[in-house]
Amino acid sequence: MFLTVTGTFLVKEIGIELPPGRIMGELASSIRKTGRTQTVESLENSEVLTITYDKLLELYFQNPEFGY
């Protein structure tokens, strides 16, 4: 899972641009192990923060109100 910090990203298959502050990722692929469903391309120099699925689960179990 990623959080866009700077820059703009394009979800190529559906033509949607993601500005800073948006969450993106393939949570479904972590659960079903089927791979990705969309391609996201950076349109400029950009920064993202990342979190693994295991860390996300850890945070959820520590604080269920965190949710997904």
N, C-alpha and C positions, 0 to 999 in steps of 0.2 A: 504494500500500500504506500502511496506517495502523497505528500502535501506540497502543492506548488507554492514556492516562496517568491520567486521573481520570474518574469518572462511570461510568455503566452504559449499554450500548447494546443495542437489541433488533433481531435479525434477523427482520423482520416475517413473511416467508413461512413460516418454520419455527418461530417462537416461541422462539428461543434467546436468552438474555441473555448479553452479553459484559462481564465485569468489567474493571477496569484490568489492564494487562499482557498483553492479548491482541492478536494480529495479525489484521487484517482487510483485505480488499481484493479486487480482481478481477484477479488476475494473468492469468487466461485471456483477458480482454478485451484486455490489452496484446499478447498473442500473436496472437489471431485477429481482433481488431478487430470483435468482434460485440456489444459493449456489456455492460452489467451483467446479472447473473442474480438478485441479491437486493437488498433494500432494508434499510439499517441506519438506525435512528432513535435519536437520543440521548434517554434517558429523564430526564435532568437536566443541569444545567450540567456540561460535560465538556471535557476537553482531549485532543487526539490529536497525535502526531508523524507527519509524512508523509515518504515517500520515493518518488521517481519510478521507473518501470521502468528507464529509462536508467541512473540512479544505482545501482540494484540490480544490473544487469548489470555495471557498472563494478566494483563491489565484488566480485562473483563472479569476474570475470576477474583481478582483483588477488590474490585469495585463494580458489582453488577449494574449499578446505575450508569456506569460509563457506556454500556451497551455497544452496539455496533454502529 
